[in-house]
C-alpha cells in the first residue's frame, strides 16, 4: 500500500500482491492456481493432511492438477475450487444430511 493510505471499514477487502493490492473479488482473465499449502491457509483447514483427506473423499468433485517443481509434483487447486471447499467446510454441508433436511422441510411444507 502507498504511504499515507489506510484501510477503513468502508474500503473493500484487498489482497496484498507483490506490486501493490487488488480487490478480493477481482475477476482474473485466467483462473489462478494455488498449491495445497497456500490453499490450506485460504480455506482455512486445520492441517495439510486434513486437506489431503478432504480432497481424497471428494475426488470425483475436484479434478487433480499437478505441476513439477524442483523434481517434485505439486497438486494445484483453482480459486473457484478453493471457494467451493471453503463453503463446504465452513457451512453445514453434508450431502446425506442435506438430503434428510430437505426431506423434512418438504414434509413440513407439504
C-alpha positions as a printed NumPy array, in Angstrom:
array([[  0.   ,   0.   ,   0.   ],
       [  1.158,   3.53 ,  -0.629],
       [  2.382,   5.63 ,   2.217],
       [ -0.385,   7.65 ,   3.809],
       [ -3.218,   5.33 ,   2.792],
       [ -5.063,   3.154,   5.247],
       [ -7.895,   0.669,   5.186],
       [-11.091,   1.707,   6.894],
       [-14.272,  -0.24 ,   7.42 ],
       [-15.77 ,   1.256,   4.247],
       [-12.925,   0.119,   1.991],
       [-13.345,  -3.127,   0.039],
       [-11.209,  -6.068,   1.224],
       [ -7.935,  -6.391,  -0.658],
       [ -5.228,  -8.982,  -1.229],
       [ -1.651,  -7.764,  -0.958],
       [  0.371,  -8.752,  -4.021],
       [  3.991,  -8.131,  -4.93 ],
       [  3.433,  -4.723,  -6.555],
       [  0.501,  -3.439,  -4.501],
       [ -3.019,  -4.564,  -3.682],
       [ -6.077,  -5.724,  -5.578],
       [ -9.719,  -6.364,  -4.575],
       [-10.524,  -9.9  ,  -3.369],
       [-13.407, -10.246,  -5.835],
       [-11.189,  -9.239,  -8.776],
       [-12.024, -11.236, -11.919],
       [ -8.84 , -12.777, -13.312],
       [ -8.665, -13.33 , -17.091],
       [ -7.179, -16.771, -16.321],
       [ -8.13 , -18.529, -13.116],
       [ -5.144, -18.614, -10.739],
       [ -3.796, -21.877,  -9.343],
       [ -2.629, -22.334,  -5.761],
       [ -0.568, -25.054,  -4.104],
       [ -2.209, -27.077,  -1.356],
       [ -0.087, -25.332,   1.268],
       [ -1.47 , -21.92 ,   0.241],
       [ -4.984, -23.333,  -0.205],
       [ -4.826, -24.756,   3.32 ],
       [ -4.348, -21.214,   4.661],
       [ -7.052, -19.69 ,   2.448],
       [ -9.77 , -22.233,   3.237],
       [ -8.896, -22.367,   6.414],
       [ -8.083, -26.002,   7.012],
       [ -6.554, -27.238,  10.257],
       [ -3.729, -29.11 ,   8.562],
       [ -2.391, -30.03 ,   5.17 ],
       [ -3.148, -33.673,   5.956],
       [ -6.795, -32.74 ,   6.585],
       [ -6.976, -31.122,   3.151],
       [ -5.49 , -34.269,   1.561],
       [ -8.164, -36.376,   3.273],
       [-10.958, -33.984,   2.215],
       [ -9.787, -33.996,  -1.418],
       [ -9.481, -37.797,  -1.384],
       [-13.036, -38.213,  -0.072],
       [-14.342, -35.747,  -2.679],
       [-12.031, -36.771,  -5.551],
       [-14.866, -37.006,  -8.079],
       [-15.752, -33.37 ,  -7.464],
       [-12.215, -31.901,  -7.619],
       [-10.057, -32.582, -10.669],
       [ -6.395, -33.226,  -9.867],
       [ -3.918, -30.791, -11.439],
       [ -0.206, -31.126, -10.9  ],
       [  2.942, -29.229, -11.822],
       [  6.517, -30.349, -11.42 ],
       [  8.757, -28.035,  -9.411],
       [ 12.246, -28.84 ,  -8.163],
       [ 11.828, -32.504,  -9.037],
       [  8.562, -32.946,  -7.107],
       [  4.965, -32.959,  -8.269],
       [  2.71 , -30.415,  -6.53 ],
       [ -1.057, -30.589,  -6.631],
       [ -2.795, -27.327,  -7.508],
       [ -6.301, -26.018,  -6.851],
       [ -8.096, -23.283,  -8.752],
       [ -9.56 , -20.262,  -6.992],
       [-13.125, -21.475,  -7.638],
       [-12.284, -24.88 ,  -6.112],
       [-10.844, -23.172,  -3.033],
       [-14.018, -21.091,  -2.688],
       [-16.17 , -24.237,  -3.014],
       [-14.099, -26.167,  -0.453],
       [-14.254, -23.184,   1.905],
       [-18.032, -23.083,   1.53 ],
       [-18.29 , -26.828,   2.148],
       [-16.034, -26.667,   5.221],
       [-17.482, -23.532,   6.815],
       [-21.168, -24.34 ,   6.24 ],
       [-23.299, -27.278,   7.249],
       [-22.559, -29.137,   4.019],
       [-23.015, -32.872,   4.063],
       [-24.822, -34.484,   1.103],
       [-26.616, -37.131,   3.135],
       [-27.581, -34.747,   5.931],
       [-28.646, -32.148,   3.348],
       [-30.945, -34.724,   1.737],
       [-32.51 , -35.615,   5.098],
       [-33.052, -31.946,   5.956],
       [-34.628, -31.298,   2.552],
       [-36.989, -34.243,   3.047],
       [-38.038, -32.932,   6.473],
       [-38.618, -29.457,   5.01 ],
       [-40.761, -30.907,   2.207],
       [-42.865, -32.817,   4.743],
       [-43.33 , -29.678,   6.85 ],
       [-44.436, -27.638,   3.829],
       [-46.367, -30.455,   2.378]])
